Amino acid sequence: MSLAERLLPGPPERVDVGRAVELAERPAGSDRPWVAAVFISSADGAAALGGVSGGLGGPADRAAFQARRHMADMILAGAGTIRAERYGPPPLPEDVRARRAARGQDEVPRIAAVSASLAFDEDQPFLAPETRPLVIAPATVDPTRRARLEGRAELLLAGDGDVDLAGALGELRRRGVERITCEGGPRLLGALLEADLVDELGLTIAPMLVGGEATRIVVGAQEAVRRMRLAEVLHAEDGDLILRYLRERDPGA
Ligand SMILES: NC(=O)c1ccc[n+]([C@@H]2O[C@H](COP(=O)([O-])OP(=O)(O)OC[C@H]3O[C@@H](n4cnc5c(N)ncnc54)[C@H](OP(=O)(O)O)[C@@H]3O)[C@@H](O)[C@H]2O)c1
């Protein structure tokens, strides 16, 4: 169990990080699932250390990250993250599987990769049958690469050149997906922001400075200002600051 002081909303109280993160309200829309992005950054804005994000987080961040998996119907990630972090079947403890089943969810959330190239190594753990991998790709994808994935992953085609993320999310909603945790990476977050498809950002600020040339949590996107409201602040015992931002949309929009 990872403990934190909840500073917002007040009054301050001690909370279990995993429970606080898992139980937050996340209402699905009728046209697409709730999309919660989850990221970690050092205090100087680095989104990776030695090419992966794992070295940035302490136990509280790991508890928050896991709790977001526990609540999700589906885990969405860009192919860059799937490749860099060697994604495989998410290991979920028995009690979490039972809780999910009682809520009517699959015992383990399915992983969906967004990719235009379909360039996955043969031994990529993501392609293990237990992951029930879903690959979201543009309809214009290379037919040879598409044929190589056949029988190993389900393909959802949306868009031309790039994935039409709004179209893909609409299709997932029609298939019953209500809550998505998007675990990155920076390029996919950029594309989601451009299309204004992020409802929540779970951001951990790790208490360290990293320097170097590390990427930010968003790269490669057009400037797209999306106003967010800071809804929750957890100051964890290990020093991580776990923030929950919600998208503030113009009610008339
Ligand atoms: N700090 C954090 O919380 C965090 C979280 C996640 C990842 N990371 C780090 O970020 C780095 C990876 O960065 P990244 O920007 O390459 O990751 P990414 O966003 O996961 O992957 C980018 C790739 O995803 C696919 N993609 C994304 N949007 C697409 C769209 N709209 N249409 C079609 N394809 C799309 C493309 O795949 P194809 O190349 O297959 O076409 C693209 O090259 C790693 O170092 C990782 O550790 C950090």
The ligand as an SDF file (V2000), in Angstrom:
LIG
                    3D

 48 52  0  0  0  0  0  0  0  0999 V2000
    6.8980    9.5400  -19.1660 N   0  0  0  0  0  0  0  0  0  0  0  0
    5.8950    8.7880  -19.5160 C   0  0  0  0  0  0  0  0  0  0  0  0
    4.9100    8.7260  -18.7880 O   0  0  0  0  0  0  0  0  0  0  0  0
    5.9590    7.9910  -20.7880 C   0  0  0  0  0  0  0  0  0  0  0  0
    4.8290    7.2890  -21.2010 C   0  0  0  0  0  0  0  0  0  0  0  0
    4.9170    6.5390  -22.3620 C   0  0  0  0  0  0  0  0  0  0  0  0
    6.0960    6.5120  -23.0890 C   0  0  0  0  0  0  0  0  0  0  0  0
    7.1700    7.2130  -22.6560 N   0  0  0  0  0  0  0  0  0  0  0  0
    8.4280    7.1740  -23.4120 C   0  0  0  0  0  0  0  0  0  0  0  0
    8.2240    7.7560  -24.6870 O   0  0  0  0  0  0  0  0  0  0  0  0
    9.1200    7.1630  -25.6180 C   0  0  0  0  0  0  0  0  0  0  0  0
    8.3650    6.7360  -26.8640 C   0  0  0  0  0  0  0  0  0  0  0  0
    7.9070    7.9120  -27.4770 O   0  0  0  0  0  0  0  0  0  0  0  0
    6.9920    7.9220  -28.7880 P   0  0  0  0  0  0  0  0  0  0  0  0
    6.5290    9.3100  -28.9950 O   0  0  0  0  0  0  0  0  0  0  0  0
    7.6880    7.2020  -29.8700 O   0  0  0  0  0  0  0  0  0  0  0  0
    5.8130    6.9940  -28.2960 O   0  0  0  0  0  0  0  0  0  0  0  0
    4.3760    6.6630  -28.8080 P   0  0  0  0  0  0  0  0  0  0  0  0
    3.4970    7.8700  -28.9070 O   0  0  0  0  0  0  0  0  0  0  0  0
    3.9480    5.5720  -27.9180 O   0  0  0  0  0  0  0  0  0  0  0  0
    4.5950    6.0230  -30.2400 O   0  0  0  0  0  0  0  0  0  0  0  0
    4.6500    6.7370  -31.4280 C   0  0  0  0  0  0  0  0  0  0  0  0
    4.1960    5.7900  -32.5040 C   0  0  0  0  0  0  0  0  0  0  0  0
    2.8160    5.4650  -32.2900 O   0  0  0  0  0  0  0  0  0  0  0  0
    2.1330    5.4100  -33.5190 C   0  0  0  0  0  0  0  0  0  0  0  0
    1.1790    6.5270  -33.5760 N   0  0  0  0  0  0  0  0  0  0  0  0
    0.9650    7.4790  -32.6410 C   0  0  0  0  0  0  0  0  0  0  0  0
   -0.0490    8.2780  -33.0300 N   0  0  0  0  0  0  0  0  0  0  0  0
   -0.4610    7.8060  -34.2260 C   0  0  0  0  0  0  0  0  0  0  0  0
   -1.4940    8.1780  -35.1440 C   0  0  0  0  0  0  0  0  0  0  0  0
   -2.3370    9.2080  -34.9030 N   0  0  0  0  0  0  0  0  0  0  0  0
   -1.6400    7.4620  -36.2880 N   0  0  0  0  0  0  0  0  0  0  0  0
   -0.8200    6.4130  -36.5420 C   0  0  0  0  0  0  0  0  0  0  0  0
    0.1570    6.0020  -35.7150 N   0  0  0  0  0  0  0  0  0  0  0  0
    0.3220    6.6920  -34.5780 C   0  0  0  0  0  0  0  0  0  0  0  0
    3.2190    5.4770  -34.5830 C   0  0  0  0  0  0  0  0  0  0  0  0
    3.6430    4.1090  -34.6900 O   0  0  0  0  0  0  0  0  0  0  0  0
    4.4280    3.4440  -35.8880 P   0  0  0  0  0  0  0  0  0  0  0  0
    5.8380    3.9410  -35.7340 O   0  0  0  0  0  0  0  0  0  0  0  0
    4.3330    1.9790  -35.6880 O   0  0  0  0  0  0  0  0  0  0  0  0
    3.7770    3.9070  -37.1500 O   0  0  0  0  0  0  0  0  0  0  0  0
    4.2510    6.3600  -33.9020 C   0  0  0  0  0  0  0  0  0  0  0  0
    5.5460    6.2400  -34.4500 O   0  0  0  0  0  0  0  0  0  0  0  0
    9.7920    6.0140  -24.9060 C   0  0  0  0  0  0  0  0  0  0  0  0
   11.0430    6.4660  -24.4610 O   0  0  0  0  0  0  0  0  0  0  0  0
    8.8990    5.7770  -23.7250 C   0  0  0  0  0  0  0  0  0  0  0  0
    9.5990    5.2190  -22.6440 O   0  0  0  0  0  0  0  0  0  0  0  0
    7.1220    7.9630  -21.5310 C   0  0  0  0  0  0  0  0  0  0  0  0
  1  2  1  0
  2  3  2  0
  2  4  1  0
  4  5  1  0
  4 48  2  0
  5  6  2  0
  6  7  1  0
  7  8  2  0
  8  9  1  0
  8 48  1  0
  9 10  1  0
  9 46  1  0
 10 11  1  0
 11 12  1  0
 11 44  1  0
 12 13  1  0
 13 14  1  0
 14 15  2  0
 14 16  1  0
 14 17  1  0
 17 18  1  0
 18 19  2  0
 18 20  1  0
 18 21  1  0
 21 22  1  0
 22 23  1  0
 23 24  1  0
 23 42  1  0
 24 25  1  0
 25 26  1  0
 25 36  1  0
 26 27  1  0
 26 35  1  0
 27 28  2  0
 28 29  1  0
 29 30  1  0
 29 35  2  0
 30 31  1  0
 30 32  2  0
 32 33  1  0
 33 34  2  0
 34 35  1  0
 36 37  1  0
 36 42  1  0
 37 38  1  0
 38 39  2  0
 38 40  1  0
 38 41  1  0
 42 43  1  0
 44 45  1  0
 44 46  1  0
 46 47  1  0
M  CHG  2   8   1  16  -1
M  END
$$$$
